[in-house]
Amino acid sequence: MDPLNQVWCADITYLPMRRGFLYLVAIMEWHTRKVLAWRILNTLEAEFCVDALNEAIHTFGSPEIMNTDQGSQFTSFAWTDRLRRSGVRISPSHACKHVLPGQWMDGKGRFLDNIFVERLWRSLKYECVYLHAWETGSEAKAGVRKRIHFYNYKRRHSALGGQPPAVIY
């Protein structure tokens, strides 16, 4: 069985700016750790997450399973309905009112359940975000775009035999 696109994960982090902050969502393929899509916005609306999800599905097809935390964006009707319409199982939840029986979401507060995307945030922040004091959203998007391209196409991962995610994907 091909491990590609079996499981995707998604998460949101904040990006500190010179004044204020922005939010970044990323959709990642678990097996290769490739970032499939991402978006930056100044509010935490579910739609910017759904936009990234739509891009990933349109470009790469649907995964079998989507793994997220229980953030309001990922438990929203817009997010769960998009996954459901694409035939994607949602990882376990006991608290999500939009998740149907047989679907699931990760346990509340269990960051290790989404360890690959958490590792992406660490790399992105320490190797890029904290080194800049971006003034505008355009500057932040350009910096993140460059760093995610590096992460996907140049950054070697020991778990991938020293290859970058895009080479394995």
DSSP file with accessible surface (Angstrom, degrees, kcal/mol):
  #  RESIDUE AA STRUCTURE BP1 BP2  ACC     N-H-->O    O-->H-N    N-H-->O    O-->H-N    TCO  KAPPA ALPHA  PHI   PSI    X-CA   Y-CA   Z-CA
    1    1 A M              0   0  184      0, 0.0     3,-0.0     0, 0.0     0, 0.0   0.000 360.0 360.0 360.0 131.2    0.0    0.0    0.0
    2    2 A D        -     0   0  105      1,-0.1     0, 0.0     2,-0.1     0, 0.0  -0.567 360.0-153.8 -72.1 124.7    1.4    3.4   -1.0
    3    3 A P    >   +     0   0   45      0, 0.0     3,-1.6     0, 0.0     4,-0.5   0.666  59.8 111.3 -76.3 -13.8    1.8    5.6    2.1
    4    4 A L  T 3  S+     0   0   41      1,-0.3    -2,-0.1     2,-0.1   165,-0.0  -0.365  88.4   2.5 -64.7 137.9    1.4    8.9    0.2
    5    5 A N  T 3  S+     0   0   31      2,-0.2    59,-1.4     1,-0.1    -1,-0.3   0.594  93.0 117.3  62.0  17.0   -1.7   10.8    1.0
    6    6 A Q  S <  S+     0   0   53     -3,-1.6    59,-2.2     1,-0.3    58,-0.5   0.943  84.7  16.5 -70.3 -47.8   -2.9    8.3    3.6
    7    7 A V  E     -a   65   0A  24     -4,-0.5    23,-2.6    57,-0.2    24,-0.4  -0.992  65.0-178.6-132.3 130.4   -2.7   11.0    6.3
    8    8 A W  E     -aB  66  29A   0     57,-2.5    59,-2.9    -2,-0.4     2,-0.3  -0.852  11.1-158.8-113.3 158.5   -2.5   14.7    6.2
    9    9 A C  E     -aB  67  28A   0     19,-2.9    19,-3.2    -2,-0.3     2,-0.3  -0.944   4.6-166.8-133.1 159.6   -2.3   17.1    9.1
   10   10 A A  E     + B   0  27A   0     57,-1.8    59,-0.4    -2,-0.3     2,-0.3  -0.989  11.2 164.0-143.9 149.6   -3.1   20.7    9.6
   11   11 A D  E     - B   0  26A   7     15,-1.4    15,-1.9    -2,-0.3     2,-0.4  -0.976  25.0-131.9-158.6 165.5   -2.3   23.3   12.3
   12   12 A I  E     + B   0  25A  27     -2,-0.3     2,-0.3    13,-0.2    13,-0.2  -0.953  22.6 173.9-123.3 141.4   -2.2   27.0   12.9
   13   13 A T  E     - B   0  24A  17     11,-2.4    11,-3.0    -2,-0.4     2,-0.3  -0.906  29.2-113.0-135.8 167.7    0.5   29.1   14.5
   14   14 A Y  E     - B   0  23A 113     -2,-0.3     9,-0.2     9,-0.2     7,-0.0  -0.759  16.7-149.1-102.1 151.7    1.0   32.8   15.0
   15   15 A L  E     - B   0  22A   0      7,-3.3     7,-2.1    -2,-0.3     2,-0.1  -0.961  17.6-135.9-117.8 111.1    3.7   34.9   13.3
   16   16 A P  E     - B   0  21A  42      0, 0.0   118,-0.4     0, 0.0     5,-0.3  -0.445  24.0-168.6 -67.3 139.6    4.9   37.8   15.4
   17   17 A M        -     0   0   25      3,-2.8     3,-0.4   116,-0.1   118,-0.2  -0.679  42.2 -95.0-115.9 174.3    5.3   41.0   13.4
   18   18 A R  S    S+     0   0  136    116,-3.0     2,-0.4     1,-0.3   117,-0.1   0.922 123.6  20.4 -57.1 -41.2    6.9   44.3   14.3
   19   19 A R  S    S-     0   0  193    115,-0.4    -1,-0.3   116,-0.1     2,-0.2  -0.939 134.0 -29.0-130.2 108.4    3.5   45.4   15.4
   20   20 A G  S    S-     0   0   50     -2,-0.4    -3,-2.8    -3,-0.4     2,-0.3  -0.517  76.9 -94.2  90.5-153.7    1.0   42.7   16.1
   21   21 A F  E     -B   16   0A 107     -5,-0.3     2,-0.3    -2,-0.2    -7,-0.0  -0.974  17.6-140.5-159.7 165.1    0.9   39.2   14.6
   22   22 A L  E     -B   15   0A  22     -7,-2.1    -7,-3.3    -2,-0.3     2,-0.4  -0.818  23.1-118.5-123.8 168.3   -0.6   37.1   11.8
   23   23 A Y  E     -BC  14  41A  47     18,-3.5    18,-2.2    -2,-0.3     2,-0.4  -0.904  20.5-161.8-112.8 141.6   -1.8   33.5   11.7
   24   24 A L  E     -BC  13  40A   0    -11,-3.0   -11,-2.4    -2,-0.4     2,-0.4  -0.983   3.5-169.9-122.9 128.5   -0.4   30.8    9.5
   25   25 A V  E     -BC  12  39A   0     14,-2.4    14,-1.8    -2,-0.4     2,-0.4  -0.930   7.3-171.5-113.3 142.5   -2.1   27.5    8.6
   26   26 A A  E     -BC  11  38A   0    -15,-1.9   -15,-1.4    -2,-0.4     2,-0.5  -0.996  16.6-151.7-134.0 142.9   -0.4   24.7    6.9
   27   27 A I  E     -BC  10  37A   0     10,-2.8     9,-2.8    -2,-0.4    10,-1.2  -0.961  25.9-174.1-109.1 125.0   -1.6   21.4    5.4
   28   28 A M  E     -BC   9  35A   0    -19,-3.2   -19,-2.9    -2,-0.5     2,-0.5  -0.955  27.1-129.6-127.2 143.3    1.1   18.7    5.5
   29   29 A E  E  >  -B    8   0A   0      5,-2.5     4,-1.9    -2,-0.4     5,-0.5  -0.793  23.0-146.1 -88.5 126.0    1.4   15.2    4.1
   30   30 A W  T  4 S+     0   0   73    -23,-2.6    -1,-0.1    -2,-0.5   -22,-0.1   0.895  88.1  52.4 -65.0 -46.7    2.5   13.0    7.0
   31   31 A H  T  4 S+     0   0   81    -24,-0.4    -1,-0.2   -28,-0.3   -27,-0.1   0.915 126.9  21.4 -61.4 -44.2    4.7   10.4    5.3
   32   32 A T  T  4 S-     0   0    0      2,-0.1    -1,-0.2   -29,-0.1    -2,-0.2   0.582  94.4-131.3 -99.5 -14.1    6.9   12.9    3.5
   33   33 A R     <  +     0   0   45     -4,-1.9     2,-0.3     1,-0.2    -3,-0.2   0.671  50.5 159.1  67.5  17.9    6.4   15.9    5.7
   34   34 A K        -     0   0   17     -5,-0.5    -5,-2.5   131,-0.2     2,-0.7  -0.570  44.6-128.2 -74.6 132.6    5.7   18.0    2.5
   35   35 A V  E     -C   28   0A   5     -2,-0.3    -7,-0.3    -7,-0.2     3,-0.1  -0.731  27.1-176.6 -78.4 116.5    3.8   21.2    3.1
   36   36 A L  E     -     0   0A   9     -9,-2.8     2,-0.3    -2,-0.7    -8,-0.2   0.791  61.8 -10.9 -87.9 -32.9    1.0   20.9    0.5
   37   37 A A  E     -C   27   0A   2    -10,-1.2   -10,-2.8     2,-0.0    -1,-0.3  -0.973  60.4-178.0-162.7 156.6   -0.7   24.3    1.0
   38   38 A W  E     -C   26   0A  42     -2,-0.3     2,-0.3   -12,-0.2   -12,-0.2  -0.982   5.1-165.5-156.5 160.1   -0.6   27.2    3.5
   39   39 A R  E     -C   25   0A  76    -14,-1.8   -14,-2.4    -2,-0.3     2,-0.4  -0.990   9.0-149.9-147.2 151.0   -2.3   30.6    4.1
   40   40 A I  E     +C   24   0A  11     -2,-0.3     2,-0.3   -16,-0.2   -16,-0.2  -0.972  25.0 160.6-121.7 137.7   -1.6   33.7    6.2
   41   41 A L  E     -C   23   0A  56    -18,-2.2   -18,-3.5    -2,-0.4    -2,-0.0  -0.973  43.8-128.7-150.0 161.1   -4.4   35.9    7.6
   42   42 A N  S    S+     0   0  109     -2,-0.3     2,-0.3   -20,-0.2   -21,-0.1   0.411  92.4  51.2 -95.0   2.0   -4.8   38.4   10.4
   43   43 A T  S    S-     0   0   51    -20,-0.1     2,-0.4     2,-0.1   -20,-0.1  -0.923  82.7-120.8-131.6 163.6   -7.9   36.8   11.9
   44   44 A L        +     0   0   72     -2,-0.3     2,-0.2     4,-0.0   -32,-0.0  -0.256  53.9 150.1 -99.1  47.1   -8.6   33.2   13.0
   45   45 A E    >>  -     0   0  111     -2,-0.4     3,-0.9     1,-0.1     4,-0.6  -0.531  52.0-129.3 -78.8 146.0  -11.6   32.6   10.7
   46   46 A A  H >> S+     0   0   22      1,-0.2     4,-2.2    -2,-0.2     3,-0.7   0.813  99.1  74.2 -63.8 -28.8  -12.1   29.0    9.5
   47   47 A E  H 3> S+     0   0   97      1,-0.3     4,-2.6     2,-0.2    -1,-0.2   0.825  89.4  55.6 -61.0 -33.1  -12.3   30.1    5.9
   48   48 A F  H <> S+     0   0    8     -3,-0.9     4,-1.6     2,-0.2    -1,-0.3   0.874 109.8  47.8 -70.4 -27.9   -8.6   30.7    5.5
   49   49 A C  H <X S+     0   0    0     -3,-0.7     4,-2.5    -4,-0.6    -2,-0.2   0.914 111.5  49.4 -71.5 -42.8   -8.0   27.1    6.7
   50   50 A V  H  X S+     0   0    9     -4,-2.2     4,-3.2     1,-0.2    -2,-0.2   0.887 107.3  55.8 -64.3 -37.8  -10.7   25.8    4.3
   51   51 A D  H  X S+     0   0   73     -4,-2.6     4,-2.1     2,-0.2    -1,-0.2   0.921 109.5  45.7 -60.0 -43.7   -9.0   27.8    1.4
   52   52 A A  H  X S+     0   0    0     -4,-1.6     4,-2.4     2,-0.2    -2,-0.2   0.917 113.3  50.3 -64.9 -42.0   -5.7   26.0    2.2
   53   53 A L  H  X S+     0   0    0     -4,-2.5     4,-2.8     1,-0.2     5,-0.3   0.927 108.9  51.6 -61.7 -44.6   -7.5   22.7    2.3
   54   54 A N  H  X S+     0   0   54     -4,-3.2     4,-2.7     1,-0.2    -1,-0.2   0.913 110.0  49.5 -59.3 -43.1   -9.2   23.3   -1.0
   55   55 A E  H  X S+     0   0   73     -4,-2.1     4,-2.4    -5,-0.2     5,-0.2   0.933 112.0  48.1 -61.2 -45.8   -5.9   24.1   -2.6
   56   56 A A  H  X S+     0   0    0     -4,-2.4     4,-3.1     2,-0.2     5,-0.3   0.930 114.6  44.9 -63.0 -45.1   -4.3   21.0   -1.3
   57   57 A I  H  X S+     0   0   16     -4,-2.8     4,-2.1     1,-0.2    -1,-0.2   0.924 113.8  49.9 -65.4 -42.9   -7.2   18.8   -2.4
   58   58 A H  H  < S+     0   0  166     -4,-2.7    -1,-0.2    -5,-0.3    -2,-0.2   0.898 120.5  35.9 -62.2 -39.0   -7.4   20.4   -5.8
   59   59 A T  H  < S+     0   0   81     -4,-2.4    -2,-0.2    -5,-0.2    -1,-0.2   0.876 134.6  18.6 -83.1 -39.8   -3.6   20.0   -6.3
   60   60 A F  H  < S-     0   0   47     -4,-3.1    -3,-0.2     1,-0.3    -2,-0.2   0.406 100.5-117.5-116.5  -2.3   -2.9   16.6   -4.7
   61   61 A G     <  -     0   0   34     -4,-2.1    -1,-0.3    -5,-0.3    -2,-0.1  -0.334  50.7 -48.9  85.7-176.3   -6.2   14.8   -4.4
   62   62 A S        -     0   0   49     -2,-0.1     2,-0.1    24,-0.1    21,-0.0  -0.735  48.7-133.0 -97.0 145.3   -7.8   13.8   -1.0
   63   63 A P        -     0   0    5      0, 0.0   -57,-0.2     0, 0.0   -56,-0.1  -0.368  18.1-124.3 -81.1 170.9   -6.1   12.0    1.8
   64   64 A E  S    S+     0   0   88    -59,-1.4    25,-2.8   -58,-0.5     2,-0.3   0.870  94.4  20.4 -77.4 -39.7   -7.7    9.1    3.6
   65   65 A I  E     -ad   7  89A  19    -59,-2.2   -57,-2.5    23,-0.2     2,-0.5  -0.982  63.7-153.7-134.3 141.4   -7.4   10.8    7.0
   66   66 A M  E     -ad   8  90A   0     23,-2.7    25,-2.7    -2,-0.3     2,-0.5  -0.972  13.3-160.9-114.7 127.4   -7.0   14.4    8.2
   67   67 A N  E     +a    9   0A   4    -59,-2.9   -57,-1.8    -2,-0.5     2,-0.3  -0.937  25.6 143.1-110.7 124.4   -5.3   14.9   11.6
   68   68 A T        -     0   0    0     -2,-0.5    38,-1.1   -59,-0.2   -57,-0.1  -0.913  47.4-103.2-142.9 173.4   -5.8   18.2   13.5
   69   69 A D        -     0   0   61    -59,-0.4    39,-0.1    -2,-0.3    37,-0.1  -0.206  48.3 -94.4 -83.2-170.4   -6.2   19.5   17.0
   70   70 A Q        +     0   0   37     37,-0.1     5,-0.1    -2,-0.1    38,-0.1   0.042  68.9 148.2-100.3  28.9   -9.6   20.5   18.2
   71   71 A G    >>  -     0   0   22      1,-0.1     4,-1.1     3,-0.1     3,-0.9  -0.223  62.6-109.3 -58.6 154.1   -9.2   24.2   17.4
   72   72 A S  H 3> S+     0   0   83      1,-0.3     4,-0.6     2,-0.2     3,-0.2   0.809 118.0  57.1 -60.7 -29.7  -12.4   26.0   16.4
   73   73 A Q  H 34 S+     0   0   16      1,-0.2     6,-0.3     2,-0.2     3,-0.3   0.884 110.5  43.8 -66.5 -37.4  -11.3   26.3   12.8
   74   74 A F  H <4 S+     0   0    1     -3,-0.9    -1,-0.2     1,-0.2    -2,-0.2   0.546 115.9  46.5 -88.1  -9.3  -10.9   22.5   12.5
   75   75 A T  H  < S+     0   0   30     -4,-1.1    23,-0.4    -3,-0.2    -1,-0.2   0.391  89.9 114.9-106.3   1.4  -14.1   21.6   14.3
   76   76 A S  S  X S-     0   0   23     -4,-0.6     4,-2.5    -3,-0.3     5,-0.3  -0.257  77.3-119.2 -68.8 157.5  -16.1   24.2   12.3
   77   77 A F  H  > S+     0   0  113      1,-0.2     4,-2.9     2,-0.2     5,-0.3   0.903 112.8  57.9 -62.2 -41.1  -18.8   23.0    9.9
   78   78 A A  H  > S+     0   0   29      1,-0.2     4,-1.5     2,-0.2    -1,-0.2   0.918 112.7  39.5 -58.0 -44.1  -17.0   24.6    7.0
   79   79 A W  H  > S+     0   0    0     -6,-0.3     4,-2.1     2,-0.2    -2,-0.2   0.958 119.6  43.0 -70.0 -53.3  -13.9   22.5    7.6
   80   80 A T  H  X S+     0   0    0     -4,-2.5     4,-2.7     1,-0.2    -2,-0.2   0.878 113.3  52.5 -66.9 -34.9  -15.5   19.2    8.6
   81   81 A D  H  X S+     0   0   41     -4,-2.9     4,-2.8    -5,-0.3    -1,-0.2   0.910 107.8  51.7 -66.6 -40.4  -18.1   19.4    5.8
   82   82 A R  H  X S+     0   0   42     -4,-1.5     4,-1.0    -5,-0.3    -2,-0.2   0.919 113.2  45.0 -62.1 -43.0  -15.3   20.0    3.2
   83   83 A L  H ><>S+     0   0    0     -4,-2.1     5,-2.6     2,-0.2     3,-0.6   0.938 112.9  50.3 -64.5 -46.3  -13.5   16.9    4.5
   84   84 A R  H ><5S+     0   0   66     -4,-2.7     3,-1.7     1,-0.2    -2,-0.2   0.919 108.2  52.2 -59.6 -44.5  -16.7   14.8    4.6
   85   85 A R  H 3<5S+     0   0  159     -4,-2.8    -1,-0.2     1,-0.3    -2,-0.2   0.760 109.9  50.8 -65.3 -22.2  -17.7   15.8    1.0
   86   86 A S  T <<5S-     0   0   27     -4,-1.0    -1,-0.3    -3,-0.6    -2,-0.2   0.357 117.9-112.9 -94.1   1.7  -14.2   14.6   -0.1
   87   87 A G  T < 5 +     0   0   65     -3,-1.7     2,-0.4    -4,-0.3    -3,-0.2   0.740  65.4 150.3  75.3  24.8  -14.6   11.3    1.7
   88   88 A V      < -     0   0    3     -5,-2.6     2,-0.3    -6,-0.2    -1,-0.2  -0.760  43.3-133.0 -95.2 131.3  -11.8   12.1    4.2
   89   89 A R  E     -d   65   0A 112    -25,-2.8   -23,-2.7    -2,-0.4     2,-0.4  -0.612  19.0-136.5 -77.7 144.6  -12.0   10.6    7.7
   90   90 A I  E     -d   66   0A   0     -2,-0.3    14,-5.6   -25,-0.2   -23,-0.2  -0.863  23.8-110.7-105.6 131.3  -11.4   13.1   10.5
   91   91 A S        -     0   0    0    -25,-2.7    15,-0.2    -2,-0.4   -23,-0.1  -0.221  58.3 -58.2 -70.7 156.9   -9.1   12.0   13.3
   92   92 A P        +     0   0   44      0, 0.0     2,-0.3     0, 0.0    12,-0.2   0.154  56.7 161.5 -58.1 144.9  -10.7   11.4   16.8
   93   93 A S        -     0   0   21     10,-0.3    14,-0.1    -3,-0.1    13,-0.1  -0.990  27.5-172.6-151.4 145.3  -12.7   13.8   19.0
   94   94 A H  S    S+     0   0  184     -2,-0.3    -1,-0.1    12,-0.1    13,-0.0   0.522  93.1  45.2-106.8 -11.5  -15.1   13.5   21.8
   95   95 A A  S    S+     0   0   74      2,-0.0     2,-0.7     0, 0.0    -1,-0.0   0.505  80.0 106.2-112.3  -6.9  -16.0   17.2   21.8
   96   96 A C    >   -     0   0   15      1,-0.2     3,-1.0     2,-0.1    -3,-0.1  -0.654  47.3-165.3 -85.4 116.8  -16.6   18.0   18.1
   97   97 A K  T 3  S+     0   0  180     -2,-0.7    -1,-0.2     1,-0.2   -21,-0.1   0.702  87.3  54.1 -73.4 -18.1  -20.2   18.5   17.4
   98   98 A H  T 3  S+     0   0   50    -23,-0.4     2,-0.5     2,-0.1    -1,-0.2   0.499  85.5  96.4 -94.0  -4.7  -19.7   18.3   13.6
   99   99 A V    <   -     0   0   23     -3,-1.0     3,-0.1     4,-0.1     6,-0.1  -0.761  67.6-144.7 -89.0 126.2  -17.8   15.0   13.6
  100  100 A L    >   -     0   0   88     -2,-0.5     3,-2.3     1,-0.1    -2,-0.1  -0.451  34.2 -77.6 -84.2 161.2  -20.1   12.1   12.9
  101  101 A P  T 3  S+     0   0  130      0, 0.0    -1,-0.1     0, 0.0     3,-0.1  -0.288 122.7  32.9 -55.2 138.5  -19.8    8.6   14.4
  102  102 A G  T 3  S+     0   0   69      1,-0.4     2,-0.2    -3,-0.1    -2,-0.0   0.261 102.8  94.7  92.6 -13.4  -17.0    6.7   12.7
  103  103 A Q    <   -     0   0   34     -3,-2.3    -1,-0.4   -14,-0.1   -10,-0.3  -0.707  57.8-169.3-101.6 163.6  -15.0    9.9   12.2
  104  104 A W        -     0   0   81    -14,-5.6     2,-0.3    -2,-0.2    -4,-0.1  -0.991  18.3-163.3-155.2 159.5  -12.4   11.0   14.7
  105  105 A M        -     0   0    0     -2,-0.3   -36,-0.1   -38,-0.1     3,-0.1  -0.957  39.3 -86.7-138.9 157.8  -10.0   13.8   15.9
  106  106 A D        -     0   0   20    -38,-1.1   -12,-0.1    -2,-0.3     3,-0.1  -0.227  55.0 -85.4 -68.7 156.6   -7.0   13.9   18.1
  107  107 A G    >   -     0   0   25      1,-0.1     3,-1.7   -14,-0.1     6,-0.1  -0.230  54.3 -92.1 -61.4 143.8   -7.2   14.2   21.9
  108  108 A K  T 3  S+     0   0  172      1,-0.3    -1,-0.1   -39,-0.1     3,-0.1  -0.318 107.3   7.2 -60.4 130.5   -7.5   17.7   23.2
  109  109 A G  T 3  S+     0   0   74      1,-0.2     2,-1.1    -3,-0.1    -1,-0.3   0.600  87.8 131.3  77.1  12.4   -4.1   19.3   24.2
  110  110 A R    X   +     0   0  153     -3,-1.7     3,-1.8     1,-0.2     4,-0.3  -0.672  25.1 172.4-101.1  81.8   -2.0   16.4   22.7
  111  111 A F  G >  S+     0   0  128     -2,-1.1     3,-1.8     1,-0.3     7,-0.2   0.799  72.3  67.7 -61.8 -27.9    0.5   18.3   20.6
  112  112 A L  G >  S+     0   0  106      1,-0.3     3,-1.3     2,-0.2    -1,-0.3   0.739  85.4  71.1 -66.4 -19.1    2.5   15.0   19.9
  113  113 A D  G <  S+     0   0   26     -3,-1.8    -1,-0.3     1,-0.3    -2,-0.2   0.713 109.5  33.2 -65.9 -20.0   -0.5   13.8   17.8
  114  114 A N  G <> S+     0   0    7     -3,-1.8     4,-2.0    -4,-0.3     3,-0.5  -0.212  79.8 142.6-125.5  40.7    0.6   16.4   15.3
  115  115 A I  H <>  +     0   0   68     -3,-1.3     4,-2.2     1,-0.2     5,-0.2   0.800  64.2  57.6 -60.1 -34.6    4.3   16.3   15.9
  116  116 A F  H  > S+     0   0   53      2,-0.2     4,-1.7     1,-0.2    -1,-0.2   0.925 110.7  41.6 -67.4 -41.1    5.4   16.7   12.2
  117  117 A V  H  > S+     0   0    0     -3,-0.5     4,-2.3     2,-0.2    -1,-0.2   0.875 112.2  55.8 -74.7 -30.9    3.6   20.0   11.8
  118  118 A E  H  X S+     0   0   59     -4,-2.0     4,-2.0    -7,-0.2    -2,-0.2   0.898 107.0  50.7 -63.8 -37.4    4.8   21.2   15.2
  119  119 A R  H  X S+     0   0  103     -4,-2.2     4,-2.4     2,-0.2    -1,-0.2   0.881 106.7  54.7 -66.8 -36.8    8.3   20.5   14.1
  120  120 A L  H  X S+     0   0    2     -4,-1.7     4,-3.1     2,-0.2     5,-0.2   0.941 107.0  50.7 -59.2 -45.8    7.7   22.6   11.0
  121  121 A W  H  X S+     0   0    9     -4,-2.3     4,-2.8     1,-0.2     5,-0.3   0.920 109.7  50.3 -60.1 -43.5    6.6   25.5   13.2
  122  122 A R  H  X S+     0   0  150     -4,-2.0     4,-2.5     2,-0.2     5,-0.3   0.950 114.3  43.5 -59.9 -49.6    9.8   25.2   15.2
  123  123 A S  H  X S+     0   0    5     -4,-2.4     4,-2.4     1,-0.2     5,-0.2   0.943 115.3  49.0 -60.7 -48.3   12.0   25.2   12.1
  124  124 A L  H  X>S+     0   0    4     -4,-3.1     5,-2.0    -5,-0.2     4,-1.1   0.922 115.2  43.4 -60.3 -44.2   10.1   28.0   10.5
  125  125 A K  H  <>S+     0   0   19     -4,-2.8     5,-3.0    -5,-0.2     6,-0.3   0.943 119.6  39.2 -71.3 -46.1   10.1   30.2   13.5
  126  126 A Y  H  <5S+     0   0  154     -4,-2.5    -1,-0.2    -5,-0.3    -2,-0.2   0.803 123.1  40.4 -76.3 -27.1   13.8   29.7   14.6
  127  127 A E  H  <5S-     0   0   63     -4,-2.4    -1,-0.2    -5,-0.3    -2,-0.2   0.525 138.3  -2.9 -98.4  -6.6   15.2   29.7   11.1
  128  128 A C  T ><5S+     0   0    7     -4,-1.1     3,-1.2    -5,-0.2     4,-0.4   0.444 121.3  52.1-144.0 -66.0   13.1   32.5    9.6
  129  129 A V  G > <S+     0   0    1     -5,-2.0     3,-1.6     1,-0.3     5,-0.2   0.904 110.5  47.2 -58.2 -49.0   10.3   34.2   11.6
  130  130 A Y  G 3 <S+     0   0  102     -5,-3.0    -1,-0.3     1,-0.3    -4,-0.1   0.654 106.3  61.5 -71.4 -11.3   12.3   35.2   14.7
  131  131 A L  G <  S+     0   0  121     -3,-1.2     2,-0.3    -6,-0.3    -1,-0.3   0.498 104.2  55.0 -89.4  -6.2   15.2   36.5   12.5
  132  132 A H    <   -     0   0   98     -3,-1.6     2,-0.5    -4,-0.4    -4,-0.1  -0.929  61.9-152.8-127.6 153.0   12.9   39.2   10.9
  133  133 A A        -     0   0   47     -2,-0.3  -116,-0.1  -116,-0.0    -3,-0.1  -0.747  30.4-159.4-120.4  77.6   10.7   41.9   12.2
  134  134 A W        -     0   0   16     -2,-0.5  -116,-3.0  -118,-0.4  -115,-0.4  -0.333  15.4-166.4 -64.3 139.8    8.3   42.1    9.3
  135  135 A E        +     0   0   85   -118,-0.2     2,-0.3  -117,-0.1    -1,-0.1   0.800  68.5  32.8 -90.1 -37.8    6.3   45.3    8.9
  136  136 A T  S  > S-     0   0   62      1,-0.1     4,-2.0  -118,-0.0     5,-0.1  -0.828  75.5-117.7-125.0 162.5    3.6   44.1    6.5
  137  137 A G  H  > S+     0   0   29     -2,-0.3     4,-2.9     1,-0.2     5,-0.2   0.856 115.5  58.4 -63.4 -34.8    1.7   41.0    5.6
  138  138 A S  H  > S+     0   0   96      2,-0.2     4,-2.3     1,-0.2    -1,-0.2   0.907 106.0  48.2 -63.0 -41.4    3.3   41.0    2.2
  139  139 A E  H  > S+     0   0   85      2,-0.2     4,-2.4     1,-0.2    -1,-0.2   0.919 112.7  48.7 -63.8 -43.3    6.7   40.8    3.8
  140  140 A A  H  X S+     0   0    0     -4,-2.0     4,-2.9     2,-0.2     5,-0.3   0.934 111.4  49.2 -63.2 -45.3    5.6   38.0    6.0
  141  141 A K  H  X S+     0   0   91     -4,-2.9     4,-2.9     1,-0.2    -1,-0.2   0.913 111.7  48.9 -61.7 -42.3    4.1   36.0    3.1
  142  142 A A  H  X S+     0   0   53     -4,-2.3     4,-2.2    -5,-0.2    -1,-0.2   0.919 113.6  46.7 -64.4 -42.8    7.2   36.4    1.0
  143  143 A G  H  X S+     0   0   17     -4,-2.4     4,-2.2     2,-0.2    -2,-0.2   0.924 115.2  45.1 -64.8 -44.0    9.4   35.3    3.9
  144  144 A V  H  X S+     0   0    0     -4,-2.9     4,-3.0     2,-0.2     5,-0.3   0.919 111.3  53.8 -66.8 -42.3    7.2   32.3    4.7
  145  145 A R  H  X S+     0   0  143     -4,-2.9     4,-2.2    -5,-0.3    -2,-0.2   0.943 110.9  46.2 -57.0 -46.4    6.9   31.4    1.0
  146  146 A K  H  X S+     0   0  167     -4,-2.2     4,-2.2     1,-0.2    -1,-0.2   0.917 114.7  47.0 -63.4 -42.8   10.7   31.3    0.6
  147  147 A R  H  X S+     0   0   57     -4,-2.2     4,-2.9     2,-0.2    -2,-0.2   0.893 111.1  49.6 -71.8 -37.7   11.1   29.3    3.8
  148  148 A I  H  X S+     0   0    6     -4,-3.0     4,-2.8     2,-0.2     5,-0.2   0.897 109.6  52.9 -68.2 -36.0    8.5   26.7    3.0
  149  149 A H  H  X S+     0   0  105     -4,-2.2     4,-2.6    -5,-0.3     5,-0.4   0.941 111.3  46.7 -61.1 -44.8   10.0   26.3   -0.5
  150  150 A F  H  X>S+     0   0   75     -4,-2.2     4,-2.8     1,-0.2     5,-2.5   0.938 112.2  50.8 -59.5 -46.7   13.3   25.6    1.2
  151  151 A Y  H  <5S+     0   0    8     -4,-2.9    -2,-0.2     1,-0.2    -1,-0.2   0.914 116.6  40.0 -58.2 -45.4   11.7   23.2    3.6
  152  152 A N  H  <5S+     0   0   10     -4,-2.8    14,-3.2    -5,-0.1    15,-0.4   0.865 130.2  24.0 -73.2 -37.6   10.0   21.2    0.9
  153  153 A Y  H  <5S+     0   0  110     -4,-2.6    -3,-0.2    -5,-0.2    -2,-0.2   0.626 133.3  20.4-111.1 -15.7   12.8   21.2   -1.7
  154  154 A K  T  <5S+     0   0  136     -4,-2.8     2,-0.4    -5,-0.4    -3,-0.2   0.680  88.8  97.4-125.0 -35.3   16.1   21.6    0.1
  155  155 A R      < -     0   0   47     -5,-2.5     2,-0.3     1,-0.1    -1,-0.0  -0.492  65.9-139.4 -69.1 121.9   15.9   20.8    3.8
  156  156 A R        -     0   0  173     -2,-0.4     2,-0.5     8,-0.2     7,-0.2  -0.597  11.7-155.9 -83.7 140.8   17.1   17.2    4.4
  157  157 A H  B > > -E  163   0B  26      6,-1.3     5,-2.1    -2,-0.3     3,-1.4  -0.970  13.3-149.2-119.5 126.7   15.2   15.0    6.8
  158  158 A S  G > 5S+     0   0  121     -2,-0.5     3,-1.6     1,-0.3    -1,-0.1   0.876 100.4  58.6 -62.1 -35.2   16.9   12.1    8.5
  159  159 A A  G 3 5S+     0   0   65      1,-0.3    -1,-0.3     2,-0.1    -3,-0.0   0.679 105.0  52.2 -68.1 -14.7   13.6   10.1    8.6
  160  160 A L  G X 5S-     0   0   18     -3,-1.4     3,-0.9     3,-0.2    -1,-0.3   0.011 128.0 -95.6-108.2  24.9   13.4   10.4    4.8
  161  161 A G  T < 5S-     0   0   67     -3,-1.6    -3,-0.2     1,-0.2    -2,-0.1   0.809  80.6 -55.6  68.3  28.6   16.9    9.0    4.2
  162  162 A G  T 3 <S+     0   0   24     -5,-2.1    -1,-0.2     1,-0.3    -4,-0.2   0.568 109.4 125.9  80.4  10.6   18.5   12.5    4.0
  163  163 A Q  B <   -E  157   0B  75     -3,-0.9    -6,-1.3    -6,-0.6    -1,-0.3  -0.690  63.7-111.1 -99.0 152.8   16.1   13.6    1.3
  164  164 A P    >>  -     0   0    9      0, 0.0     4,-1.4     0, 0.0     3,-0.8  -0.441  34.7-107.0 -76.1 157.3   13.9   16.7    1.3
  165  165 A P  H 3> S+     0   0    0      0, 0.0     4,-2.8     0, 0.0  -131,-0.2   0.875 115.6  55.0 -53.5 -44.3   10.1   16.1    1.4
  166  166 A A  H 34 S+     0   0   20    -14,-3.2   -13,-0.1     1,-0.2   -14,-0.1   0.823 103.8  55.7 -65.0 -29.1    9.3   17.1   -2.2
  167  167 A V  H <4 S+     0   0   88     -3,-0.8    -1,-0.2   -15,-0.4   -14,-0.1   0.923 113.3  40.8 -68.4 -40.0   11.9   14.5   -3.5
  168  168 A I  H  <        0   0   62     -4,-1.4    -2,-0.2    -3,-0.2    -1,-0.2   0.896 360.0 360.0 -74.4 -39.7   10.1   11.7   -1.6
  169  169 A Y     <        0   0   64     -4,-2.8    -2,-0.2    -5,-0.2    -1,-0.2   0.919 360.0 360.0 -64.8 360.0    6.6   13.0   -2.4
